[in-house]
């Protein structure tokens, strides 16, 4: 009878293995799905969701887009790392888990300059407000309008035919969306360029060899 019984740990491991075989959507594959870049069709669907959904859903979805593109641009600028090494930087309690830490390291690495850094930080602040607010929040809030109007080129965006003569809350949403998507594209282009760079050799490869000569 004892031979037939398994410890709770072994039973859990067996069940987990069975679930992975039957359903490939494990936590690891889910993470891959979260980080996978959308194709053109998916971009159109997401753009439709942003334009037709609630203000909260539009802000959160757009913010996630930008943050993931920022992660990709940072990763492309770094020394080539394994998937495990990248997870030790960007996942769980790692140092680059938060949006703000990604912005700081992206700026330090020269991925973008002051203007983009400031716009990214405004997007982060607006995204966090919509994600964590306990009360209903929208672009009608004067605090949100003020932050959107602080983005560079906000005055230019408002002159866009789709925004001109619109009420302030619709202009604020448009400025946020246009700025976020512009940054998304710029970060994707930056990542693509850095991926084409010749891989840099580490400055220190073998301490024993380098220091013994």
Protein Blocks (a to p, Z undefined) as FASTA:
>chain_A
ZZmpccfklmmmmmmmmmmmmmmcbfklmmmmmmpccdfklmmmmmmmmmmmcfklmmmm
mmmmmmmmmmmmmmmmmccddfklmmmmmgojbfklpmklmmmmmmmnopacfklmmmmm
mmmmmmmmmmmombdcdfkbmklmmmmmmpghklmmmmpmklgopafklmmmmmmmmmmm
mmmmmmmmmmmmmmmpccdddfblblmlmmmZZ
